[in-house]
Amino acid sequence: MDNALSSPAAALPEVQQTAKPAGLPQRLAAMPTKSKLMLGGGVAALLAVIVAMSMMTAKPDFRPLFSGLSDKDGGAVIAQLAQMNVPYRNEPGGTIMVPANQVYDLRMKLASAGLPKGGIVGFELMDKQSIGQTAFNERLNFQRALEGELTRTITAMADVADARVHLAMPQQNGFFREQQKPSASVMLTLRGGRTLDRAQIAGIVHLVSSSVPELNPKAVSVLDSTGALLSQNPDGNATGLDSQQLQYKQQVEANLNKRIAELLEPVVGRDNLRSTVTADVDFNQVESTAEEYRPNQGPNTQSAVRRLTSEEQSGGTAGVPTGVPGATTNQVPPQAAAPINGQAQPLQPAGQSGGTQNMRRNNDTQFELDRTVRVTRNAIGQVRRLNAAVVVNQKTVTDKNGKTSSQPLSENEIQKLDSLVKEALGFSQERGDSVKVISAPFVSDKVEPADVPLWQQPWLRDMARDATVPAALVLIALIAVFGLVRPALKAAFPPPAEQKDDTAGNNALNVVENEQLALGGPGGLPALEAPISNDKLERARLLAKENPVAVANIMRAWVNGEELETSPAGGRR
């Protein structure tokens, strides 16, 4: 029995011996070739994933270098950027994007290289003068340069995307009695959703007419890309209302409609009213002059301005024969007769007449008449007529059984609403305004929500599209870690042998050492005289509980008197 117990004690020092741990380089060098390849591939995959993620998260800030470039200029700029090794992005609309910190430097460098050249030439065309240039070529180059400068100026406007200017400049000749005047036409391409008001069109016309000598503003035509004439007609009449007039008309109608809604909504409800107002606005500016003359009535109302009196008197000579020579003159004059009433006139002898006198008086008096001159200028944008239409929903009535139904408004209620609408509009019968208020049931369309599956939702598709690349990179990283790196590290760093804690009875060094400690140490069986300590007893119980087969073999060997064999791993069998 003593011999049987001595063998395990003798083998115990060999089990407790442990090898000195090797360093990381030695362990990596001792790894098999397959494990080394797996470790290298996993590390390379992880580095690639990290670089890709960093490139996705740290995108450079790109800013537009040029916008609205033609295909020819865009190709030349891109070729120059590629030659300078500058990253770029070509966006729609002729926009080239470059890193934000290089925008101004690249503009200066490209400008020194003459890029972008542009399809419009200005007065720089006059810098290239050939020796054999004729007067016609010189005049043609000047016209092209002037057209290019006008195009550049017009395209500088915010609402104009592109422009074409055509000038008709006839050759002036002193031998012609009537010289032909120049004319111009401008073709505009506006930006999306933009319009030009009357003031802007007049500014373009004034710009072109002021740039060309002897060009009348009426001879300038401005068109848009659809071919519509934007400028005024040669007779000066506008083709219609401009944007400002339309805006004013819509504003007047919106204000009146708002008045009706604010007045009737508290009465009939917010969703029970629909109204519209149409305003006939007069934008004509009328100026009239009237002169009125009031006749002078009564003596006190006369006002003499100038009075002119002239008298003229002429008399005959006494003893001078008068009369018509002839037989009548030689006759005896008739007997004089005195008048019955009045003073008697002296008798004159026959053949003689007394002295006669002629007197003439002229009175010329000029009176001033009343004169009234009245000048009237009508206001622009005066409302000539208003038309309003109001529809009110029928009222809802609930009977005794709780059933609801709609009923039209009574005539009295409609008349009250009509009076309110007229007061809100400022109704005028002389102006010809009209207001119509009716009651009708409103139809409510029931919109059923579309049953769209979750996987067809737009937000889910966008999220999946955005998360595809990051998810793929994460999957590659997980495969590299758990499929390549982890197996290689396990092969290089094997886990240590499981050990028991001597103080707590856990993780014993090996089976033999636990057996010896549980039975009283390497000296054999514990003495019967001294009681077994609680610590040793607990360790023996723990050993019997964790490894009952080993304990049973030890007990069988003790009973049979057999020698225990030590396994190469340090255990018993």
C-alpha positions in Angstrom: 0.0 0.0 0.0 2.9 2.3 0.8 4.5 1.4 -2.5 1.3 2.2 -4.3 1.1 5.6 -2.8 4.7 6.4 -3.3 4.5 6.4 -7.1 2.1 9.2 -7.4 4.1 11.3 -5.0 7.3 10.6 -6.9 5.6 11.7 -10.2 4.1 14.8 -8.7 7.2 17.1 -9.3 7.2 16.2 -13.0 3.6 17.3 -13.4 4.1 20.6 -11.7 6.9 21.6 -14.0 5.9 24.2 -16.7 7.7 25.4 -19.7 8.8 29.1 -20.0 6.4 31.0 -22.3 7.9 31.9 -25.6 7.7 35.5 -27.1 5.4 36.8 -29.9 8.0 36.6 -32.7 8.9 33.0 -31.7 5.3 31.9 -31.6 4.6 33.6 -35.0 7.7 31.9 -36.5 6.6 28.6 -35.1 3.2 28.8 -36.7 2.5 26.6 -39.7 2.4 28.1 -43.2 -1.3 27.8 -43.5 -1.9 29.8 -40.3 0.6 32.5 -41.4 -1.3 32.9 -44.7 -4.6 33.1 -42.9 -3.3 35.7 -40.5 -1.8 37.8 -43.3 -4.9 37.7 -45.4 -7.1 38.6 -42.4 -5.0 41.6 -41.5 -4.9 42.8 -45.1 -8.7 42.5 -45.4 -9.1 44.5 -42.2 -6.8 47.2 -43.4 -8.7 47.4 -46.7 -12.0 47.7 -44.9 -10.6 50.5 -42.6 -9.2 52.4 -45.5 -12.5 52.1 -47.4 -14.6 53.3 -44.4 -12.3 56.2 -43.9 -12.5 57.2 -47.5 -16.3 57.1 -47.4 -16.6 59.1 -44.2 -14.0 61.6 -45.1 -15.1 62.9 -48.5 -13.4 66.1 -49.6 -15.5 69.3 -49.9 -16.0 70.0 -53.6 -17.0 73.5 -54.9 -18.0 74.6 -58.4 -15.0 75.8 -60.4 -17.0 76.9 -63.5 -20.7 76.7 -64.3 -22.6 76.7 -67.6 -19.6 75.7 -69.7 -20.1 74.5 -73.3 -18.9 71.0 -74.2 -15.8 72.4 -75.9 -14.7 74.5 -73.0 -15.6 71.8 -70.5 -13.5 69.2 -72.3 -10.5 71.6 -72.4 -10.8 72.4 -68.7 -11.1 68.7 -67.7 -8.0 67.9 -69.8 -6.1 70.6 -68.1 -7.2 69.5 -64.7 -6.2 65.9 -65.5 -2.8 67.1 -66.6 -2.4 69.0 -63.3 -3.4 65.8 -61.3 -6.4 67.7 -59.6 -9.4 65.6 -58.6 -12.6 66.8 -60.2 -16.3 65.9 -60.7 -18.3 66.7 -63.8 -21.9 67.7 -62.9 -24.8 68.3 -65.2 -25.3 71.7 -66.6 -21.7 72.3 -67.5 -20.5 72.5 -63.9 -17.1 71.2 -62.9 -16.5 70.6 -59.2 -13.0 70.7 -57.6 -11.8 70.7 -53.9 -12.8 73.8 -52.1 -9.3 74.7 -51.0 -8.1 74.8 -54.7 -10.9 76.7 -56.4 -9.2 80.2 -56.6 -5.8 78.9 -57.4 -7.1 76.7 -60.2 -9.1 79.7 -61.6 -6.0 81.8 -61.8 -3.9 79.0 -63.4 -6.6 78.2 -65.9 -7.0 81.9 -66.7 -3.3 82.1 -67.4 -3.7 79.2 -69.8 -6.6 81.0 -71.6 -9.4 78.7 -70.3 -12.3 78.8 -70.6 -12.2 80.4 -74.0 -15.9 80.8 -74.4 -17.9 81.0 -77.6 -18.6 84.7 -77.4 -15.9 87.2 -78.6 -15.9 90.8 -77.7 -13.6 93.7 -78.5 -10.6 91.5 -78.1 -11.4 90.5 -81.7 -10.1 93.9 -82.7 -6.6 93.1 -81.2 -5.9 90.8 -84.1 -5.6 93.0 -87.1 -4.1 91.7 -90.3 -2.2 93.7 -92.8 -4.4 93.1 -95.8 -7.7 93.6 -94.0 -10.3 95.5 -96.0 -12.8 98.1 -94.8 -15.6 95.5 -95.1 -13.8 93.0 -92.8 -13.0 95.8 -90.3 -16.6 96.9 -90.2 -17.7 93.3 -89.9 -15.3 92.6 -87.0 -16.5 95.7 -85.2 -20.1 94.5 -85.5 -19.2 91.1 -84.2 -17.3 92.6 -81.3 -20.2 94.9 -80.4 -22.7 92.0 -80.5 -20.4 89.9 -78.3 -20.1 92.7 -75.7 -23.8 93.3 -75.6 -24.4 89.5 -75.2 -22.0 89.4 -72.3 -23.7 92.3 -70.6 -27.2 90.9 -71.0 -26.2 87.4 -69.8 -24.9 89.0 -66.6 -28.5 89.5 -65.5 -29.6 87.0 -62.9 -32.7 85.9 -64.8 -31.1 85.4 -68.2 -29.3 82.1 -68.9 -28.2 82.9 -72.5 -28.7 85.6 -75.1 -28.1 86.3 -78.8 -27.8 89.8 -80.2 -28.2 90.6 -83.9 -27.3 94.1 -85.2 -28.3 95.4 -88.6 -25.9 98.3 -89.2 -26.2 99.6 -92.8 -23.3 101.3 -94.4 -23.6 105.1 -94.2 -23.0 106.9 -97.5 -23.0 110.7 -97.9 -24.4 110.4 -101.5 -27.7 109.1 -100.3 -30.3 111.6 -99.4 -32.2 109.3 -97.0 -29.9 107.2 -94.8 -31.1 103.8 -93.6 -31.4 103.6 -89.9 -29.9 100.6 -87.9 -32.0 98.0 -86.1 -31.4 95.3 -83.6 -33.0 92.1 -82.2 -32.3 90.3 -79.0 -33.1 86.6 -78.3 -33.3 85.7 -74.6 -33.2 82.3 -72.9 -34.5 82.7 -69.4 -33.7 80.4 -66.5 -36.3 77.9 -65.3 -39.3 79.6 -63.8 -38.0 83.1 -64.3 -39.8 86.0 -66.0 -38.8 89.6 -66.9 -41.0 92.5 -66.0 -41.6 95.6 -68.1 -38.8 97.6 -66.4 -36.2 94.9 -67.2 -37.2 94.6 -70.8 -37.1 98.4 -71.2 -33.6 98.3 -69.7 -32.4 95.8 -72.2 -33.9 97.9 -75.1 -32.3 101.0 -73.7 -28.9 99.3 -73.3 -28.9 98.1 -77.0 -30.2 101.4 -78.4 -27.6 103.4 -76.4 -24.7 101.2 -77.6 -25.4 101.6 -81.3 -25.3 105.1 -82.8 -28.6 106.5 -84.2 -30.5 103.4 -83.1 -34.1 104.2 -82.2 -35.5 102.2 -79.2 -38.5 101.4 -81.3 -36.3 99.5 -83.7 -35.1 97.0 -81.0 -37.1 93.8 -80.7 -36.7 91.5 -77.6 -37.9 87.9 -77.9 -37.8 84.9 -75.6 -36.9 81.3 -76.4 -40.5 80.5 -77.4 -40.6 83.3 -80.0 -42.9 85.5 -78.0 -42.3 89.3 -78.4 -41.4 90.8 -75.0 -40.8 94.3 -76.0 -43.4 96.9 -77.0 -44.8 97.2 -80.5 -43.4 99.9 -82.8 -46.5 102.0 -82.1 -45.7 102.0 -78.4 -48.7 99.9 -77.3 -48.1 97.1 -74.9 -49.1 93.6 -75.9 -50.9 92.9 -72.6 -50.5 93.1 -68.9 -47.0 92.7 -67.5 -46.1 90.8 -64.5 -46.5 93.7 -62.1 -50.0 94.4 -63.3 -51.0 90.8 -63.1 -49.5 90.6 -59.6 -51.5 93.7 -58.5 -54.7 92.2 -60.0 -54.1 88.9 -58.2 -53.4 90.7 -54.9 -56.6 92.7 -55.1 -58.6 89.5 -55.7 -56.8 87.7 -52.9 -57.5 90.5 -50.4 -61.2 90.6 -51.3 -61.4 86.8 -51.1 -59.7 86.8 -47.7 -62.3 89.4 -46.4 -65.1 87.1 -47.4 -63.5 84.0 -45.8 -62.7 85.9 -42.5 -66.3 87.2 -42.3 -68.2 84.0 -43.2 -66.1 81.2 -41.7 -67.1 81.9 -38.1 -70.8 81.6 -39.2 -70.8 78.6 -41.5 -67.5 76.8 -40.5 -64.0 76.6 -41.9 -64.6 73.8 -44.3 -68.1 74.8 -45.3 -67.2 77.8 -47.5 -65.7 78.3 -51.0 -65.5 81.7 -52.6 -63.8 83.4 -55.5 -63.6 87.0 -56.6 -62.8 88.4 -60.1 -61.7 92.0 -60.3 -61.8 94.0 -63.5 -58.9 96.5 -63.0 -58.3 99.4 -65.3 -54.6 100.1 -65.9 -55.1 102.8 -68.5 -53.9 106.3 -67.6 -56.3 108.9 -68.9 -55.7 112.6 -68.9 -58.5 115.0 -70.0 -58.6 118.8 -70.4 -61.9 120.8 -70.5 -62.5 124.5 -71.1 -65.8 126.0 -70.0 -67.2 129.5 -70.9 -70.0 131.0 -68.8 -72.0 133.7 -70.5 -72.3 137.1 -68.8 -75.7 137.5 -67.3 -77.0 140.8 -65.9 -75.5 144.3 -65.9 -73.5 143.7 -62.7 -71.7 140.6 -64.1 -70.3 142.4 -67.1 -66.6 143.3 -66.9 -65.4 145.7 -69.6 -61.8 145.2 -70.5 -61.5 147.9 -73.3 -63.8 150.6 -74.8 -63.1 152.4 -78.0 -65.3 155.4 -79.2 -64.8 157.2 -82.6 -66.8 160.2 -84.0 -66.7 161.5 -87.6 -68.5 164.7 -88.8 -68.6 166.4 -92.3 -70.6 169.6 -93.4 -71.5 171.4 -96.9 -70.6 175.1 -98.0 -73.5 177.8 -98.2 -74.4 179.4 -101.7 -72.9 176.6 -103.6 -75.4 175.2 -106.1 -76.3 171.7 -105.4 -78.3 169.1 -107.1 -78.1 167.2 -110.3 -77.5 169.5 -113.3 -80.3 169.3 -115.8 -84.0 170.3 -116.3 -84.9 169.6 -112.8 -82.5 172.1 -111.5 -84.1 174.9 -113.6 -87.6 174.3 -112.3 -89.2 176.5 -109.7 -89.0 174.9 -106.3 -92.3 174.1 -104.6 -93.9 176.3 -102.0 -92.4 175.8 -98.6 -94.8 174.5 -95.9 -94.2 174.8 -92.2 -94.6 171.6 -90.2 -97.6 171.4 -88.0 -95.5 170.5 -84.9 -92.0 171.5 -84.3 -89.8 174.4 -85.2 -90.2 175.9 -88.6 -87.3 175.4 -90.9 -86.0 178.4 -92.9 -86.9 178.6 -96.5 -84.2 178.3 -99.0 -84.2 179.8 -102.4 -84.6 177.8 -105.5 -81.5 176.5 -106.9 -79.7 176.8 -103.6 -79.4 174.4 -100.7 -78.3 175.0 -97.3 -75.1 173.5 -95.7 -75.5 169.8 -94.9 -73.5 168.0 -92.2 -72.8 164.2 -91.8 -71.8 162.7 -88.4 -70.8 159.1 -87.6 -70.1 157.6 -84.2 -68.5 154.2 -83.5 -68.4 152.6 -80.0 -66.3 149.4 -79.6 -66.5 147.8 -76.1 -64.7 144.5 -75.3 -66.0 142.4 -72.3 -64.1 139.5 -70.6 -65.8 136.1 -70.5 -65.3 133.5 -67.7 -63.0 130.5 -68.6 -62.5 127.3 -66.6 -59.7 124.9 -67.5 -59.9 121.5 -65.8 -57.3 118.7 -66.1 -58.2 115.3 -64.9 -55.8 112.3 -64.5 -57.4 109.0 -63.6 -55.5 106.7 -61.2 -53.8 103.6 -62.6 -55.2 100.3 -61.3 -58.7 101.5 -60.6 -61.3 98.7 -60.1 -64.0 99.0 -62.7 -66.1 96.0 -61.7 -66.2 93.1 -59.1 -67.7 89.7 -59.5 -68.0 87.4 -56.5 -69.3 83.8 -56.3 -69.8 82.1 -52.9 -70.8 78.5 -52.3 -71.9 77.5 -48.8 -72.2 73.9 -47.7 -75.6 72.6 -46.6 -76.2 72.4 -42.9 -76.3 69.1 -41.1 -79.5 68.2 -39.2 -80.0 65.4 -36.7 -83.5 63.9 -36.2 -84.9 62.3 -33.1 -83.6 58.9 -34.0 -80.0 60.2 -34.3 -79.9 60.1 -38.0 -78.0 63.0 -39.7 -79.0 64.6 -43.0 -78.1 67.7 -44.9 -80.6 70.5 -45.7 -80.1 73.6 -47.8 -80.0 77.0 -46.3 -83.2 79.0 -46.2 -83.8 82.1 -48.4 -83.5 84.3 -45.3 -80.1 82.9 -44.4 -78.8 83.2 -48.0 -80.0 86.8 -48.1 -78.1 87.5 -44.9 -74.9 86.0 -46.2 -75.4 87.9 -49.5 -75.6 91.2 -47.6 -72.4 90.3 -45.6 -70.5 89.5 -48.8 -71.6 92.8 -50.4 -70.5 94.8 -47.4 -67.2 93.0 -47.4 -66.5 93.7 -51.1 -67.7 97.3 -51.0 -70.5 96.5 -53.5 -71.5 99.3 -55.9 -74.6 99.1 -58.0 -73.5 102.0 -60.2 -70.2 100.2 -61.0 -72.0 97.1 -62.1 -70.8 94.7 -59.4 -72.4 91.3 -59.0 -72.5 88.9 -56.1 -74.0 85.3 -56.1 -74.4 83.2 -53.0 -75.8 79.7 -53.2 -76.1 76.7 -50.9 -75.0 73.2 -52.2 -73.8 70.0 -50.6 -70.1 69.4 -50.6 -68.8 66.1 -51.9 -65.9 64.7 -49.8 -63.8 62.1 -51.6 -62.7 59.3 -49.4 -59.0 58.6 -50.1 -58.1 55.1 -49.0 -54.5 54.8 -48.0 -52.5 52.7 -50.3 -51.4 49.4 -48.7 -47.7 49.5 -49.6 -45.6 46.7 -48.2 -42.8 47.7 -45.9 -40.1 46.5 -48.2 -41.5 48.8 -50.9 -41.4 51.9 -48.8 -39.2 54.6 -50.4 -37.5 55.5 -47.1 -36.6 51.8 -46.6 -35.2 51.5 -50.1 -33.1 54.6 -49.6 -31.8 53.4 -46.3 -31.0 50.0 -47.7 -29.2 51.6 -50.7 -27.2 53.8 -48.4 -26.3 51.0 -46.0 -25.3 48.4 -48.7 -21.7 49.4 -48.9 -21.1 49.8 -45.2 -22.8 46.5 -44.4 -20.7 44.7 -47.0 -17.5 46.2 -45.5 -18.6 45.2 -42.0 -19.3 41.6 -43.2 -15.9 41.4 -44.9 -14.3 42.6 -41.6 -16.2 40.0 -39.6 -15.3 37.2 -42.0 -11.6 38.3 -41.9 -11.6 38.4 -38.1 -13.5 35.2 -37.3 -12.5 33.2 -40.3 -8.8 34.1 -40.7 -7.3 36.0 -37.8 -8.9 34.2 -34.9 -8.0 30.7 -36.0 -4.4 31.8 -36.7 -4.1 33.4 -33.2 -5.5 30.3 -31.6 -2.9 28.3 -33.2 -0.1 30.7 -32.2 -1.4 31.2 -28.6 -2.9 27.9 -27.3 -4.9 28.3 -24.1 -3.1 27.2 -20.8 -4.0 24.0 -19.0 -6.9 24.3 -16.6 -5.8 24.7 -13.0 -7.5 24.7 -9.7 -7.1 27.3 -7.1 -5.4 25.8 -4.0 -7.0 28.3 -1.6 -10.6 27.8 -2.8 -10.3 24.2 -4.0 -10.9 25.2 -7.7 -8.8 24.6 -10.8 -6.4 22.0 -9.4 -3.0 21.7 -11.0 -3.7 18.2 -12.2 -5.5 15.1 -11.1 -2.6 13.6 -9.3 -1.9 16.7 -7.2 -5.6 17.0 -6.3 -5.6 13.4 -5.2 -2.5 13.8 -3.0 -3.8 17.0 -1.4 -7.2 15.5 -0.8 -5.7 12.4 0.9 -3.3 14.3 3.2 -0.4 15.4 1.0 2.5 13.5 -0.6 3.4 11.6 2.6 0.6 9.1 2.3 -2.6 8.7 4.2 -3.4 11.2 6.9 -2.8 10.1 10.5 -5.7 8.7 12.2 -4.9 10.3 15.5 -5.3 13.8 14.2 -8.7 14.8 12.8 -9.0 15.8 9.1 -9.2 19.5 8.6 -12.2 21.0 7.0 -10.2 22.5 4.2 -8.8 19.1 3.1 -12.2 17.5 3.5 -13.8 20.1 1.3 -11.1 19.6 -1.4 -11.6 15.8 -1.2 -15.4 16.2 -1.7 -14.8 18.6 -4.5 -12.5 16.1 -6.2 -14.9 13.3 -5.8 -17.7 15.4 -7.2 -15.7 16.7 -10.2 -13.8 13.5 -11.1 -15.6 10.5 -9.7 -14.0 8.1 -12.1 -10.5 8.9 -10.8 -11.6 8.7 -7.2 -13.2 5.3 -7.9 -10.0 4.0 -9.6 -7.9 5.2 -6.6 -10.2 3.5 -4.1 -10.2 0.3 -6.3 -6.4 0.3 -6.3 -6.2 0.8 -2.6 -8.6 -2.1 -1.9 -7.0 -4.4 -4.4 -3.4 -3.4 -3.4 -2.6 -2.5 -7.0 0.0 0.1 -8.1 -1.4 3.2 -9.7 0.0 4.0 -13.2 0.8 7.5 -14.1 -0.3 8.7 -17.5 2.0 10.8 -19.7 -0.2 13.8 -19.0 0.3 13.5 -15.3 -3.0 11.9 -14.4 -3.9 8.4 -13.1 -5.6 5.6 -15.0 
